[in-house]
Structure formats: structure tokens, C-alpha cells
């Protein structure tokens, strides 16, 4: 990961910022590719919003809209209401994949929804300078189910850990580089637990340590 970003930085002569995204109007929607797995969709959002670049969110991804195959399926109208009717609702294309399945109205009522997760991750990125403007430094644990890296500015560093698996994973923060990070700044799951130097990450959870 560090190598990829270093190549981009060198080739662009640091004059540009990468425009990162999960998908766009030409690609099958992420929720279709994940077969409706909301936990994995949340993890995709967590990765997007903790990595370098200017992240772009394709409309509807934040509420889990589906769409695949022909282009029109990937570009169904944004679903604002459960009924598909209301102020501002467009109807240029029938919402065959999403009508009654998901909507902003539906997801704003659920504190654990995909939409709520996007909002939390965006707020985290806004308040953490290292996530907005920091370089990325390599940081590896031996467990392949953990994606980890450091985002760093001249003033501060933040260690980000993502458990990309469907099971609990434990990592040891004692000694080495990990020992420099001991304070929780953010957890995406209330069941994240630190027992001594042992950090337990529930399935598809994200932790930011300082």
C-alpha cells in the first residue's frame, strides 16, 4: 500500500490528490457485489474514508442501493422515501432494485444503519488532520485479517486497524511500533475491548489509536 501511494506521489510530482471511490455510474454497485452484506459495505466505507485522497461517494452507496448489469440499473433514482414518493424524489427510471428496500427515510431512523456509519466515518475524517492530510506509513500485524496503517502529519500520528473478517480478532499492542499507540480515538463497534496490551476487534470493525 505504501509503495502504491509512493509511486503515485512521485509520478504526480505531488501536484495532485488522488480521487478515491468505491464505485461510480459505470460499475456495478458495491451492495450488489457484496450480495447485500451491510457489514462488509460498512467496512468498504471505513477503508475509503481512512485512506489518503479525496474520497468520492457515489449517490446511494451510503444507503446501500443496489444495481448491476445495464447502465440504467446502476443509476436508479436516489431513494429518499420508503414509498418512493415525496418532495424532490425523481422518477426518470423505475427503482426496480431499491423501491421499498432502502431509503434515506428508512436509514435515518436506524442508529446502526449503513447511512449512520457513513456519517460517523465522515465526521471522524473531518476532525482528524492525519486522515485528511496525512501521509500513509506501513504498519503490519502478523494476522492477515487485519489491515493496518499509520496516517501521519508533522504534528501527530494515528494508527488505524480494520478487521476485515467475519470473526473476532485479537492483536497485541505491546512493544515495537504498536507500543507507541495506546489511546482510543475512535471505535466503530462498542464491543472493541482493550485488556492490557491485547486489543480485541469484533468482525468488520475499525479502531483508530493515538
N, C-alpha and C positions, 0 to 999 in steps of 0.2 A: 504494500500500500504506500509506504513512504517512498519507494522507488518510483512508483507511478506518478505521484504528486511532484517529485523532484524533476522528473522528465518534463512534465507539463510546465513547471515553473521555468525551467531552463529554456525550453522551446518558445515559450511566450515572452521570454525576457522579463517576466514579472509585470508585464504591461496589462495583462488581462486576468479576470477572475473566472474560474470555471463555472458554467451554468449547469448545475446538477439537477437531476429529476429521476423519478421512479418510472413514469411513463408519460406519453403525450397522445395527441389525437391520432397518431398513425400506429399506435401499438395497442395490443390487447390490454385491457385494464388489469391492474395488479390484482384486484379482488377476484377476477375471473381466473387468472393464472394460479392463484392460491386456493381456488375452489371454495371461496367463502370463508377461509380461516382468518378470523378477525385478529387473533393473537399474532399471527405471522404478519398481517398487514400493519399492526402496531409496531412490530419490530422493524419493518421496512421504513416506516416513518421515523423511528428513532435513529436509525443509521443515517438516513438522508439529512436529518436536522442536527446531527453531531459531527458530521464530516465537513471538511473545508468546501468553500464555494458559495455561490449564491443559489440556494435551493429554490426550485420552482415546483409548485403543487398543481397538478392538472385538476381542473374543477371536478368535483365529485369523488376524487380519491379520498378526501377527508371524511366522507360519509360512507365509503365502501361501495360506491356504484360499480356495477359490472358492465361488461361489454366486450365482445370479441367477434372476430370474423369480418364482415363487411364494415366499411368505414362508418356508416351511419350508426351501427351498434355501439361503436366506441365514442360516439358524440351525441348520445341521447341527452335531452334537456336536463339541466340540473334539477334534482328533485327537492323542492323546497317544502312541500306539504305531503302529508300521508295520503290525501285524496288525489293529489296531482292537480289541484285547483286552488287558485288564490292569487293575490296581487303579485305581479312580477313573474309568475310561472309561464314559461314558454312551452309551446306545443308543436313545434315545427316537425317533430318526429315522435311517433308513439314510443312511450317508455316501456317497451316490452320486457326489458330485463330488470327494471328497477321500480316500477309503479307498485306501491304498497309494500315493497321490500325494505327500502331505506329512504330516509328523507332528513333534511335538516331539522324539521319539526320533531321528528321521532328521536333523533340522536341528541338533541339539546336537553331532552328530559332524562337522559341516562348519564350519570356521572362517570360510568365506566365505558362509555361508547368510544368508538374509533375517533369520532369528532372531538370528544373531550381529550383524548390522548394527543391528537394533533395540537390542540390549543395549549396543553401543558408543555409539549416539546418546543413549540414556538416561543412561549414565554421564557423557557429555560435558555434558549438560544439568544433571545433579546437581552437577557440580564447577565449573561456570561461573556465577557470580552474574548476569552480564549476560544469560545465556539464561533463567535462572529468573525474574528480577525486573526486567530492564532495559526501558527504552523502546526503540522502534524508530525509527531515523533513516534517511531516504532516502539511498541511495548507488548511483549508476548508472555502469555502464560502457557504452560505445557498442555492444558486442556484445549483441544481443537473446537470445543463447543462455545468457547469464549472468544469473542472478537474484542480486542482491547487496543487502545492507542492513547497517546497523550496529545492534548491540544495546548499550545504554549504561546504566550506573548512574552515580551521582555519583563513584564511585571508579575505574571502568575502562570501556573501550570495546573491543568486538570486532567485526571486520569478517568477515562471512560471505559466501562466494561459492559458488553452486551452478551447476555446468554441467549444464543440463537437456537437453542434446543428446546424440546418439549419436556424436559425434566429438570429437577433441582441440580444445580452445580455448585460446588464449593471450591474456593480458591484461597490460597494462603498469602496474606499481605505482609508477612514478616520478612524482614531483611531485604537486601538488594534494593532495586529501584522502588519496588512496591512499598517499602517501609517508609518512604517519604510522604505517602498519602494516607491519611487516617481520618479525615473528617468528611462525613456525608454532606454533599451539597444538593444532591437530587437523587431520588429513587422513584422508579415508575411503578413499583409494587410495594405495598405496605408490609409484605412478608419478607422483604430483604432483611437479613439479620447478620450482625457482626458479633461474633463470640471470640473474644481475644483477637487473634490475628486471622481467624477463619471467617471469610465472607461467604454467606450463602445467597445465591441468586436463584429465585424461582424461575420457572420456564418463561422465556421470551421477555425477560426483564432487563432494565437498563439502570446503571448506577454511575453517578459522577462523584468522584472523590477529589479532595484538595489536600 
